């Protein structure tokens, strides 16, 4: 069902509820007209309108009018989409419906009680209204129960979950994370097996455990399997320390003895030349190096990329770098760059 169809169905259901209330109010006006007249709640236009409406068959008697309103209410309750609520039970829902139905029809006894017109009318309308509202509450509770029982959410904790992979599927490239999940009323062990060449995206709010559960495990597994790694440790050097210690632990797994370089602008430990000629195979590499250098020097240009005065310096620096590469002079300008 599309969104438009669902919205249209919702409008029909709401109209059915409104029609049920209107039928009940017109019934009150017809049956308790002397009381409304004494309360000065009548008008000639209303009287003429209601006089024409009361000719309809279901306004010919008290029971027919109330049953008509009740049928419309039942149609509304069958179509209403109740919100799932685990605190509602069947006994409470049936109690509301039963008490409401009893008050709704037993209110007719007020019409046979001798006494003042105003008191009888008020008692009849209040009792009927209370029963009507109780039936709405009970019907809504029943719809919630139906949604819980008949439309089980397999991802819900109380309604179990789906079976997950419990095998460790490991190869020379895989990333494997141990996990636990609930199924069959029990906590079971499982494995999250990831193929890293299909790209990975880790999402989570700050403090959710992304670094602890995913990043640290990826560093350990990749180094253990002999991979090289570029680690961008932006905030602190904790991940770099973890990578260094794992490298010391698993350095025997590498065919070629690995080296550990640290690019730190605050405390220079190693230096590199971003304009190394061997690292630039075509002018695209020179353009990317120029863009990175200039945008790093002026952060405001990041917001204005594509404008002429931003592209011009990039194009100019690209030409200079490509000229230095072509003349094999780039290796002599590394001292001009900051330690990186």
C-alpha positions in Angstrom: 0.0 0.0 0.0 1.4 3.4 -1.0 1.5 6.4 1.2 -1.4 8.1 -0.6 -3.6 5.0 -0.3 -2.8 4.7 3.4 -3.5 8.4 4.0 -6.8 8.0 2.1 -7.8 5.0 4.2 -7.0 6.9 7.3 -9.2 9.8 6.2 -12.1 7.4 5.6 -11.6 5.8 9.1 -11.5 9.2 10.8 -14.7 10.2 8.9 -16.4 7.1 10.1 -15.6 8.0 13.7 -16.9 11.5 13.1 -20.1 10.2 11.6 -20.6 7.9 14.6 -20.3 10.9 16.9 -22.6 13.0 14.8 -25.3 10.3 14.8 -25.1 10.1 18.6 -25.3 13.9 19.0 -28.3 14.1 16.7 -29.9 11.3 18.7 -29.3 13.3 22.0 -30.9 16.4 20.4 -34.0 14.5 19.3 -34.6 12.5 22.5 -33.6 15.3 24.9 -35.1 18.1 23.0 -37.2 19.5 25.9 -34.0 19.7 28.0 -32.1 21.5 25.2 -35.0 23.9 24.8 -35.0 24.7 28.5 -31.2 25.3 28.3 -31.8 27.6 25.4 -29.6 25.5 23.1 -32.1 25.3 20.2 -32.5 27.4 17.1 -35.0 27.4 14.3 -32.5 26.5 11.6 -31.3 23.5 13.8 -34.8 22.4 14.4 -35.7 22.4 10.7 -32.5 20.5 9.9 -32.9 17.9 12.6 -36.6 17.6 11.7 -35.6 16.5 8.2 -32.9 14.1 9.5 -35.1 12.4 12.1 -37.2 11.0 9.2 -34.4 8.6 8.4 -35.1 5.0 9.5 -32.4 4.7 12.1 -33.7 7.7 14.0 -37.2 6.2 14.4 -36.3 4.6 17.8 -33.7 4.9 20.6 -32.2 1.5 20.0 -31.9 2.0 16.2 -30.1 5.3 16.6 -27.7 4.0 19.2 -27.0 0.8 17.3 -26.3 2.8 14.2 -23.7 4.9 16.1 -22.3 1.7 17.6 -21.9 0.0 14.1 -20.0 3.1 12.8 -17.8 3.0 15.9 -17.0 -0.7 15.4 -16.0 0.0 11.8 -13.7 2.7 13.0 -12.1 0.4 15.6 -11.6 -2.3 13.0 -9.7 0.1 10.8 -7.8 2.0 13.4 -4.0 1.2 13.6 -3.3 1.1 17.3 0.1 1.7 18.7 1.9 -1.3 20.0 2.0 -1.3 23.8 3.3 -4.2 25.9 1.6 -3.0 29.1 -1.9 -3.6 27.7 -3.5 -7.0 28.4 -6.6 -8.8 27.1 -8.5 -8.7 30.3 -8.3 -4.9 30.6 -9.3 -4.4 27.0 -12.4 -6.7 27.4 -13.3 -5.0 30.7 -13.3 -1.6 29.1 -15.4 -2.9 26.1 -17.8 -4.8 28.4 -18.4 -2.0 30.9 -18.7 0.6 28.1 -21.3 -1.5 26.2 -23.3 -2.0 29.4 -23.3 1.7 30.3 -24.1 2.6 26.7 -27.3 0.6 26.6 -28.3 0.7 30.3 -28.5 4.4 30.0 -31.9 3.9 28.4 -33.3 3.3 31.9 -33.0 7.0 32.6 -35.7 7.6 30.0 -38.1 5.6 32.2 -37.2 7.3 35.5 -39.8 9.8 36.7 -38.3 13.2 37.6 -37.2 16.5 36.1 -36.6 16.6 32.4 -33.3 18.3 32.7 -31.9 15.8 35.2 -33.1 12.8 33.3 -31.6 14.2 30.0 -28.3 15.0 31.7 -28.0 11.5 33.3 -28.9 9.8 30.0 -26.4 11.7 27.9 -23.6 11.5 30.5 -24.0 7.8 31.0 -24.2 7.1 27.3 -21.1 9.2 26.6 -19.1 7.5 29.3 -20.0 4.1 27.8 -19.1 5.4 24.4 -15.7 6.6 25.5 -15.0 3.4 27.3 -15.8 1.4 24.2 -13.3 3.5 22.2 -10.6 2.9 24.8 -11.3 -0.8 24.9 -11.4 -1.1 21.2 -8.1 0.8 20.9 -6.5 -1.5 23.4 -7.7 -4.5 21.4 -6.2 -3.1 18.2 -2.9 -2.8 20.0 -3.1 -6.4 21.1 -3.9 -7.5 17.6 -0.9 -5.7 16.3 1.3 -7.3 18.9 0.0 -10.9 18.5 -0.8 -11.0 14.7 2.0 -8.7 13.5 5.0 -9.9 15.4 8.1 -7.8 14.9 10.9 -10.3 14.5 13.5 -7.7 15.5 11.7 -7.0 18.9 13.3 -8.4 22.0 10.1 -9.9 23.4 9.1 -11.4 20.0 12.5 -13.0 19.3 14.9 -12.2 16.5 15.9 -13.9 13.3 18.7 -16.5 13.3 22.1 -15.0 12.6 25.4 -16.4 11.3 27.1 -18.4 14.1 30.0 -19.8 12.0 33.4 -18.1 11.8 33.9 -17.6 8.1 37.5 -16.5 7.9 40.0 -16.2 5.0 43.2 -14.2 4.3 41.3 -11.0 3.7 38.2 -11.2 6.0 37.3 -9.2 9.0 35.5 -11.1 11.8 33.8 -9.7 14.8 32.4 -11.8 17.6 28.8 -10.8 18.7 25.9 -12.0 20.7 22.2 -12.0 19.9 18.9 -13.2 21.4 17.0 -16.0 19.8 14.7 -18.6 21.2 14.7 -16.9 24.5 18.4 -17.3 24.9 21.6 -15.3 24.2 23.6 -17.0 21.5 27.1 -16.4 20.1 27.5 -15.3 16.5 30.1 -13.9 14.1 29.9 -10.8 11.9 32.0 -11.8 8.8 32.9 -8.8 6.6 34.6 -8.8 3.2 36.7 -5.5 3.4 37.1 -5.1 -0.4 33.3 -4.4 -0.6 33.8 -1.2 1.5 32.8 -0.8 5.1 31.0 2.0 6.8 30.8 2.2 10.6 28.1 4.5 12.1 27.4 5.3 15.7 27.0 8.2 18.1 30.1 9.4 20.1 30.9 6.9 22.8 29.0 4.1 21.1 32.1 1.9 20.9 33.1 2.2 17.3 36.8 2.4 18.0 36.8 -0.2 20.7 34.7 -2.8 18.9 35.5 -2.3 15.3 38.6 -0.2 14.7 40.9 -1.9 17.2 39.8 -5.3 15.9 40.4 -4.2 12.3 43.9 -3.0 13.2 44.8 -6.2 15.0 43.4 -8.6 12.3 44.9 -6.7 9.3 48.4 -6.5 10.9 48.1 -10.2 11.9 47.4 -11.1 8.3 50.4 -9.1 7.0 48.7 -6.0 5.5 50.1 -2.6 5.3 48.1 0.2 6.9 47.6 3.9 6.7 46.2 5.0 10.1 44.8 8.6 10.4 44.8 9.1 14.2 43.2 12.6 14.4 42.5 13.2 18.1 45.0 11.2 20.1 47.8 8.7 19.4 46.1 5.8 21.1 45.3 3.9 17.9 48.8 4.5 16.7 50.2 3.0 19.8 47.9 0.0 19.4 49.0 -0.5 15.8 52.7 -0.2 16.8 52.3 -2.8 19.6 50.5 -5.2 17.2 53.2 -4.7 14.6 55.8 -5.7 17.2 53.8 -8.8 18.0 53.1 -9.9 14.5 56.1 -8.6 12.5 57.1 -12.2 11.9 54.0 -12.7 9.7 55.4 -10.3 7.0 57.5 -11.6 4.1 59.2 -8.2 3.9 60.1 -6.6 7.2 57.7 -3.7 7.7 58.6 -0.2 8.8 56.6 2.1 11.0 56.5 5.8 10.1 54.8 8.5 12.1 53.7 11.8 10.4 53.4 14.2 13.3 53.4 18.0 12.8 53.8 18.8 16.4 56.7 16.5 17.2 58.4 15.6 13.8 59.7 12.0 13.8 59.8 11.2 10.1 59.7 13.4 7.0 58.3 12.7 3.5 58.2 14.6 0.2 54.7 14.9 -1.2 56.2 16.2 -4.5 58.3 13.1 -5.0 58.5 12.6 -8.8 58.1 8.9 -8.6 54.8 9.3 -6.9 53.3 11.3 -9.7 52.5 9.3 -12.8 50.4 11.9 -14.6 49.1 15.4 -14.3 46.1 14.2 -12.3 48.4 13.3 -9.4 49.9 16.8 -9.6 46.4 18.4 -9.6 45.4 16.4 -6.5 48.6 17.3 -4.7 48.1 21.0 -5.5 44.5 20.9 -4.4 45.4 19.2 -1.1 48.3 21.6 -0.3 46.4 24.8 -1.0 43.2 23.7 0.7 45.2 22.7 3.7 46.9 26.2 3.8 43.6 28.1 3.4 40.6 26.3 5.0 38.2 29.0 3.7 38.7 27.8 0.1 37.1 24.5 1.0 33.8 26.3 1.1 34.4 28.0 -2.3 35.7 25.2 -4.5 34.8 25.7 -8.1 35.2 29.5 -8.1 37.7 31.1 -10.4 40.0 32.6 -7.7 40.3 29.2 -6.1 40.9 27.1 -9.2 43.5 29.6 -10.6 46.0 29.1 -7.8 45.5 25.3 -7.9 46.0 25.3 -11.7 49.1 27.4 -11.3 50.6 25.2 -8.6 49.8 22.1 -10.7 51.8 23.6 -13.6 54.7 24.3 -11.3 54.7 20.9 -9.8 54.5 19.2 -13.2 57.3 21.3 -14.4 59.5 20.3 -11.5 58.7 16.7 -12.1 59.5 16.9 -15.8 62.8 18.5 -15.0 63.5 16.1 -12.1 63.8 19.0 -9.7 61.1 18.0 -7.3 63.4 15.9 -5.1 65.4 19.0 -4.3 62.5 21.1 -2.9 61.5 18.8 0.0 63.1 21.1 2.5 60.5 23.8 1.5 57.7 21.7 2.7 56.7 21.5 6.4 57.5 18.2 8.2 54.7 15.8 7.4 
